[in-house]
Amino acid sequence: MTSPLGTSQMRFRGSAGGPPLPTPPTGFAVAAYPTYTQAQAAIEHLAKNDFSIEDVTIVGTDLQMVERVTGRLTAGKLAGAGAASGAWFGLFVGLLMSLYGRSGAGLPLIVVSIAIGAVFGAVMGFLGYSVAKGKRDFTSSSQVVARRYDVLCQPKTAEQARNLLARMELGTNS
């Protein structure tokens, strides 16, 4: 890339003008936990014992995507959700129209807009269910979780961190 002055310059991602590049974690593993909550508790324990927690990193390893099924999806549920969404949009349109329309038609205009939006949304929800033809007839939530959470620490303080976390596991605070 050439600047207006005619000199050539290259711009790399992660340089001063761009977003930082991801970097791998550094340090020694001082503890491993099966849950993120336990790893957080370990960091809190270190902080309570005046440890320099700026040297600590939690690294989730062996990542997996977990999808938990939360319910069955039916035409009625989708039509209801569509009606609710359409009613909200109808309310928005009705409010806008009443603000810029005739002053005497405010409330009736809002009510009619809500009703039309609800009907349109219900029809679209039902059509969406019909088009899917039985594929993915359930609702779910997904998240990425790790099988293990390692607590890493910079070499200069790793031994101190190991000792503090070992005392925490043994139930002593000295």
Residue pairs with C-beta under 8 A, 6 or more apart in sequence:
1 8
1 9
1 10
1 11
2 8
2 9
3 9
11 17
11 18
12 18
13 19
13 21
14 20
14 21
25 57
25 59
25 152
26 57
26 152
26 154
27 55
27 56
27 57
27 152
27 153
27 154
27 155
27 158
28 152
28 153
28 154
28 155
28 158
29 150
29 151
29 152
30 151
30 152
30 153
30 158
30 161
30 162
30 165
31 39
31 42
31 150
31 151
31 161
31 162
31 165
32 148
32 149
32 150
32 151
33 39
33 42
33 148
33 149
33 151
34 147
34 148
34 149
35 149
36 58
36 60
36 146
36 149
38 149
39 58
39 149
39 150
39 151
40 58
42 151
42 165
42 168
43 53
43 56
43 58
43 151
45 164
45 165
45 168
46 53
46 56
46 161
46 164
46 165
47 53
49 164
49 173
51 157
51 160
51 161
51 164
52 157
55 153
55 154
55 156
55 157
55 161
56 151
56 152
56 153
56 161
57 151
57 152
57 153
58 149
58 150
58 151
58 152
59 149
59 150
59 152
60 145
60 146
60 148
60 149
61 146
61 147
61 148
61 149
61 150
62 146
62 147
62 148
63 144
63 145
63 146
64 144
64 145
64 146
64 147
65 142
65 143
65 144
66 142
66 143
66 144
66 145
67 140
67 141
67 142
68 140
68 141
68 142
69 138
69 139
69 140
70 138
70 139
70 140
70 141
71 138
71 139
72 137
72 138
72 139
73 129
73 136
73 137
73 138
73 139
74 129
74 137
75 126
75 129
75 130
78 125
78 126
78 128
78 129
79 122
79 123
79 125
79 126
79 129
80 122
80 125
81 125
82 121
82 122
82 123
82 124
82 125
82 126
82 128
83 118
83 119
83 121
83 122
83 125
84 118
84 121
85 121
85 125
86 117
86 118
86 119
86 120
86 121
86 122
86 124
87 114
87 115
87 117
87 118
87 121
88 117
89 117
89 121
90 113
90 114
90 115
90 116
90 117
90 118
90 120
91 110
91 113
91 114
91 117
93 113
93 117
94 109
94 110
94 111
94 112
94 113
94 114
95 110
97 109
97 113
98 105
98 106
98 107
98 109
98 110
101 109
151 161
151 165
153 161
153 162
167 173
167 174
